[in-house]
Amino acid sequence: MVQVDEFAARHDVPVRRLQRRLLEYVGVGPKWVIRRYRLQEAVEQAAGGPPNWAGLAADLGYSDQAHLVRDFTAVAGVSPAAYARSVL
């Protein structure tokens, strides 16, 4: 799941209602939840050994590998490759 409108459509909920419900019950918006899900998946893949980062970025819905690296580094404080080396 990579887009808010895709998630809302899959669950037959208007986007705005989804936004309000997540903010009310979880405290964050749907984009934040989707971003965390994608990054968690990247962490799990990296823990199993260095993956093909470009392929992983595409699988997770990032526009390119650089987008994944920027997002991951902003959240984790280290690049995905540095993280993968640290967990091996």
Phi and psi in degrees as GROMACS dihedral restraints (atoms count N, CA, C in turn):
[ dihedral_restraints ]
;  ai    aj    ak    al  type     phi  dphi    fc
    3     4     5     6     1  -125.9    20    10
    4     5     6     7     1    -9.7    20    10
    6     7     8     9     1  -131.8    20    10
    7     8     9    10     1   144.3    20    10
    9    10    11    12     1   -61.8    20    10
   10    11    12    13     1   -44.7    20    10
   12    13    14    15     1   -66.0    20    10
   13    14    15    16     1   -31.8    20    10
   15    16    17    18     1   -66.2    20    10
   16    17    18    19     1   -43.2    20    10
   18    19    20    21     1   -63.3    20    10
   19    20    21    22     1   -45.7    20    10
   21    22    23    24     1   -62.1    20    10
   22    23    24    25     1   -43.4    20    10
   24    25    26    27     1   -64.6    20    10
   25    26    27    28     1   -40.5    20    10
   27    28    29    30     1   -61.8    20    10
   28    29    30    31     1   -32.1    20    10
   30    31    32    33     1  -103.7    20    10
   31    32    33    34     1    10.5    20    10
   33    34    35    36     1    53.1    20    10
   34    35    36    37     1    48.5    20    10
   36    37    38    39     1  -130.2    20    10
   37    38    39    40     1   134.6    20    10
   39    40    41    42     1   -60.7    20    10
   40    41    42    43     1   146.3    20    10
   42    43    44    45     1   -55.0    20    10
   43    44    45    46     1   -45.6    20    10
   45    46    47    48     1   -63.4    20    10
   46    47    48    49     1   -39.6    20    10
   48    49    50    51     1   -64.3    20    10
   49    50    51    52     1   -41.8    20    10
   51    52    53    54     1   -59.7    20    10
   52    53    54    55     1   -45.1    20    10
   54    55    56    57     1   -58.8    20    10
   55    56    57    58     1   -48.5    20    10
   57    58    59    60     1   -64.1    20    10
   58    59    60    61     1   -42.4    20    10
   60    61    62    63     1   -65.8    20    10
   61    62    63    64     1   -43.0    20    10
   63    64    65    66     1   -64.0    20    10
   64    65    66    67     1   -42.5    20    10
   66    67    68    69     1   -62.4    20    10
   67    68    69    70     1   -40.2    20    10
   69    70    71    72     1   -69.1    20    10
   70    71    72    73     1   -46.2    20    10
   72    73    74    75     1   -94.2    20    10
   73    74    75    76     1   -28.7    20    10
   75    76    77    78     1  -110.3    20    10
   76    77    78    79     1   -28.5    20    10
   78    79    80    81     1    93.3    20    10
   79    80    81    82     1     4.3    20    10
   81    82    83    84     1  -139.9    20    10
   82    83    84    85     1   165.5    20    10
   84    85    86    87     1   -87.9    20    10
   85    86    87    88     1   170.0    20    10
   87    88    89    90     1   -64.4    20    10
   88    89    90    91     1   -34.0    20    10
   90    91    92    93     1   -63.1    20    10
   91    92    93    94     1   -39.0    20    10
   93    94    95    96     1   -63.1    20    10
   94    95    96    97     1   -44.5    20    10
   96    97    98    99     1   -62.5    20    10
   97    98    99   100     1   -46.2    20    10
   99   100   101   102     1   -64.1    20    10
  100   101   102   103     1   -42.4    20    10
  102   103   104   105     1   -60.4    20    10
  103   104   105   106     1   -45.2    20    10
  105   106   107   108     1   -64.3    20    10
  106   107   108   109     1   -39.3    20    10
  108   109   110   111     1   -60.7    20    10
  109   110   111   112     1   -47.4    20    10
  111   112   113   114     1   -62.9    20    10
  112   113   114   115     1   -41.6    20    10
  114   115   116   117     1   -69.3    20    10
  115   116   117   118     1   -36.6    20    10
  117   118   119   120     1   -62.2    20    10
  118   119   120   121     1   -40.6    20    10
  120   121   122   123     1   -63.9    20    10
  121   122   123   124     1   -40.0    20    10
  123   124   125   126     1   -63.2    20    10
  124   125   126   127     1   -41.1    20    10
  126   127   128   129     1   -61.6    20    10
  127   128   129   130     1   -45.7    20    10
  129   130   131   132     1   -62.6    20    10
  130   131   132   133     1   -40.4    20    10
  132   133   134   135     1   -66.3    20    10
  133   134   135   136     1   -40.2    20    10
  135   136   137   138     1   -67.3    20    10
  136   137   138   139     1   -32.9    20    10
  138   139   140   141     1   -67.5    20    10
  139   140   141   142     1   -23.1    20    10
  141   142   143   144     1   -86.7    20    10
  142   143   144   145     1     5.9    20    10
  144   145   146   147     1   117.5    20    10
  145   146   147   148     1   155.5    20    10
  147   148   149   150     1   -58.6    20    10
  148   149   150   151     1   116.1    20    10
  150   151   152   153     1   -82.7    20    10
  151   152   153   154     1   177.5    20    10
  153   154   155   156     1   -76.3    20    10
  154   155   156   157     1   101.1    20    10
  156   157   158   159     1   -62.1    20    10
  157   158   159   160     1   -39.4    20    10
  159   160   161   162     1   -64.6    20    10
  160   161   162   163     1   -43.1    20    10
  162   163   164   165     1   -65.5    20    10
  163   164   165   166     1   -40.9    20    10
  165   166   167   168     1   -63.8    20    10
  166   167   168   169     1   -42.5    20    10
  168   169   170   171     1   -58.6    20    10
  169   170   171   172     1   -44.6    20    10
  171   172   173   174     1   -64.9    20    10
  172   173   174   175     1   -43.3    20    10
  174   175   176   177     1   -61.4    20    10
  175   176   177   178     1   -33.2    20    10
  177   178   179   180     1   -89.3    20    10
  178   179   180   181     1     0.5    20    10
  180   181   182   183     1    88.9    20    10
  181   182   183   184     1    12.8    20    10
  183   184   185   186     1   -77.4    20    10
  184   185   186   187     1   152.2    20    10
  186   187   188   189     1   -68.7    20    10
  187   188   189   190     1   -31.3    20    10
  189   190   191   192     1  -164.3    20    10
  190   191   192   193     1   176.8    20    10
  192   193   194   195     1   -63.1    20    10
  193   194   195   196     1   -38.0    20    10
  195   196   197   198     1   -61.2    20    10
  196   197   198   199     1   -36.6    20    10
  198   199   200   201     1   -63.4    20    10
  199   200   201   202     1   -44.8    20    10
  201   202   203   204     1   -60.6    20    10
  202   203   204   205     1   -46.2    20    10
  204   205   206   207     1   -61.5    20    10
  205   206   207   208     1   -44.5    20    10
  207   208   209   210     1   -61.8    20    10
  208   209   210   211     1   -46.4    20    10
  210   211   212   213     1   -63.2    20    10
  211   212   213   214     1   -48.1    20    10
  213   214   215   216     1   -61.3    20    10
  214   215   216   217     1   -48.0    20    10
  216   217   218   219     1   -64.2    20    10
  217   218   219   220     1   -37.8    20    10
  219   220   221   222     1   -63.3    20    10
  220   221   222   223     1   -35.6    20    10
  222   223   224   225     1   -87.0    20    10
  223   224   225   226     1   -45.8    20    10
  225   226   227   228     1   -89.1    20    10
  226   227   228   229     1   -21.0    20    10
  228   229   230   231     1    85.4    20    10
  229   230   231   232     1    -5.7    20    10
  231   232   233   234     1  -137.7    20    10
  232   233   234   235     1   159.3    20    10
  234   235   236   237     1   -70.2    20    10
  235   236   237   238     1   160.6    20    10
  237   238   239   240     1   -59.6    20    10
  238   239   240   241     1   -39.4    20    10
  240   241   242   243     1   -65.0    20    10
  241   242   243   244     1   -41.6    20    10
  243   244   245   246     1   -64.5    20    10
  244   245   246   247     1   -40.2    20    10
  246   247   248   249     1   -62.2    20    10
  247   248   249   250     1   -46.3    20    10
  249   250   251   252     1   -59.8    20    10
  250   251   252   253     1   -40.5    20    10
  252   253   254   255     1   -65.9    20    10
  253   254   255   256     1   -34.0    20    10
  255   256   257   258     1   -74.3    20    10
  256   257   258   259     1   -21.7    20    10
  258   259   260   261     1   -98.3    20    10
  259   260   261   262     1    -3.9    20    10
